[in-house]
Structure formats: structure tokens, C-alpha cells
Amino acid sequence: MSGGGFTINTPEGMAMYRARAIASALRLHIKTNGQMRVNSAYTPTKVLKAAGEITGKAYKRGQQAIALADLDALFEQQLAAKAQVQS
């Protein structure tokens, strides 16, 4: 069986995946002007709270774009650090 699958088996990898999933939820919310959510339980408030747990910042209602920018910056930092370690 050939695949294209992958495994995330480190705490750092799982945290990075979670950050990307939350960023994706924020992107959807921003792109649709708040008309769509990833699912009915994942409200904008809960998404902002989850983003805050990752970034260490507190976000208020309506700060989805700020939270997304912070998550994207964090992701870029992690990628740069990983590339530096591999070289």
C-alpha cells in the first residue's frame, strides 16, 4: 500500500498541528465575515481562547485577525528554528 500519509509523533509536532488547525478556523471566520464556523461547537470565542493558549496572549472579541497574525508568526518562527537545526 502506498500512501501520502504522515505521522505526527512528537509533542512539538502536535502543538504545531493544533496551531495550524486553529489558524485555519480563524481564516474561515475572517474570510466569511463571521458567517461560517468550522463546526457549531467551535465558536469564535473558543477559537480565540485556544489561540491565546498557544500564543500566551489574551484576545478579545473581534480580534481574530490579530490572533491569526500571531499564530502565523509563531508558525514561521518554528519553521525557521527547525530549518536552522536541520542545517
C-alpha positions as CSV (number, residue, x, y, z in Angstrom):
1,M,0.0,0.0,0.0
2,S,1.4,3.3,-1.0
3,G,0.2,6.4,0.7
4,G,0.9,10.0,1.2
5,G,0.1,9.9,4.8
6,F,2.2,11.1,7.7
7,T,2.6,10.7,11.4
8,I,2.9,13.4,14.0
9,N,4.6,11.7,16.9
10,T,6.1,14.5,19.0
11,P,4.6,17.0,21.4
12,E,6.1,19.8,19.3
13,G,4.6,18.4,16.1
14,M,1.1,18.0,17.7
15,A,1.3,21.6,19.0
16,M,2.2,22.9,15.6
17,Y,-0.7,20.9,14.0
18,R,-3.1,22.3,16.6
19,A,-1.8,25.9,15.9
20,R,-2.4,25.4,12.1
21,A,-5.9,24.0,12.7
22,I,-6.8,27.0,14.9
23,A,-5.3,29.4,12.3
24,S,-7.4,27.7,9.6
25,A,-10.6,28.2,11.7
26,L,-9.7,31.8,12.2
27,R,-9.1,32.2,8.4
28,L,-12.5,30.8,7.6
29,H,-14.2,33.1,10.2
30,I,-12.4,36.2,8.8
31,K,-12.9,35.2,5.1
32,T,-16.7,34.8,5.6
33,N,-17.1,37.8,7.8
34,G,-18.2,35.7,10.7
35,Q,-20.8,33.8,8.7
36,M,-19.2,30.4,8.9
37,R,-17.6,28.4,11.6
38,V,-15.5,25.2,11.4
39,N,-18.3,23.4,13.5
40,S,-21.1,24.6,15.7
41,A,-19.3,24.0,18.9
42,Y,-16.2,25.9,17.9
43,T,-17.4,29.4,18.5
44,P,-15.2,32.5,17.7
45,T,-14.7,33.0,21.5
46,K,-13.5,29.4,21.9
47,V,-11.2,29.7,18.9
48,L,-9.7,32.9,20.3
49,K,-9.3,31.2,23.7
50,A,-7.4,28.3,22.0
51,A,-5.2,30.7,20.1
52,G,-4.4,32.5,23.3
53,E,-3.4,29.2,25.0
54,I,-0.8,28.8,22.2
55,T,0.5,32.3,21.9
56,G,0.2,33.3,25.6
57,K,-1.8,36.4,24.8
58,A,-5.4,37.2,25.7
59,Y,-7.7,38.1,22.7
60,K,-10.9,39.9,23.0
61,R,-14.0,39.5,20.8
62,G,-13.3,40.8,17.3
63,Q,-9.5,40.2,17.4
64,Q,-9.5,37.2,15.1
65,A,-7.1,38.9,12.6
66,I,-4.6,39.7,15.4
67,A,-4.8,36.2,16.7
68,L,-4.3,34.8,13.2
69,A,-1.2,37.1,12.6
70,D,0.3,36.0,15.9
71,L,-0.3,32.3,15.1
72,D,1.2,32.7,11.6
73,A,4.2,34.5,13.1
74,L,4.7,31.7,15.7
75,F,4.5,29.1,12.9
76,E,7.1,30.9,10.9
77,Q,9.4,31.1,13.9
78,Q,9.0,27.4,14.5
79,L,9.8,26.6,10.8
80,A,12.8,28.8,10.9
81,A,14.1,27.2,14.1
82,K,13.5,23.7,12.6
83,A,15.3,24.6,9.4
84,Q,18.3,26.0,11.4
85,V,18.6,22.8,13.4
86,Q,18.5,20.7,10.3
87,S,21.2,22.6,8.5
